[in-house]
Amino acid sequence: MLFDEAAESFAAFHAELRAVYAPADAVEEELVERIVICAWRLRRAARAEAGLIDEAVERLKGWQIENIQYGRAFGHAGYGLGRLAHYESALDRALRRAQMQLERRQAQRRGEAVAPPIAIAVAGLDAIGAGSENIKIDKTKPISESNRVIESETRG
């Protein structure tokens, strides 16, 4: 908990999400905990953003700049906002990943068919800049299984 957060608010938030996701075992409990923590931190990130902008507005007032606009404040809070956006993106990915894992596990528990996760291997990304071939992305020709086989045979 941070100085401006109430333990009661977190406990209520935790209980509400736990009731929504209804974990059935220790693994699901752990995934729900991850979801709660990530979602709570995302809420915190929104408050941090407001704080960065408010701080920039106050700084601009100190410089005697008239007609302070939030656009200027965004400019002056730029570095902090960029770092915050990176933090927020990482939290969002972690939240979505935990939600997906929990949904898959719960679907399996209910006896539903769950397709395996899709993994895509992209050749050439492991050594970018080290003499690897250029990677061309063709937006007009979607990759299908038959195209992939043909392309791998021609490169082979």
Secondary structure, 3 states (H helix, E strand, C coil): CCCCCCHHHHHHHHHHHHHHHCCCCHHHHHHHHHHHHHHHHHHHHHHHHHHHHHHHHHHHHHCCCCCCCHHHHHHHCHHHHHHHHHHHHHHHHHHHHHHHHHHHHHHHHCCCCCCCCCCCCCCCCCCCCCCCCCCCCCCCCCCCHHHHHHHHHHHC
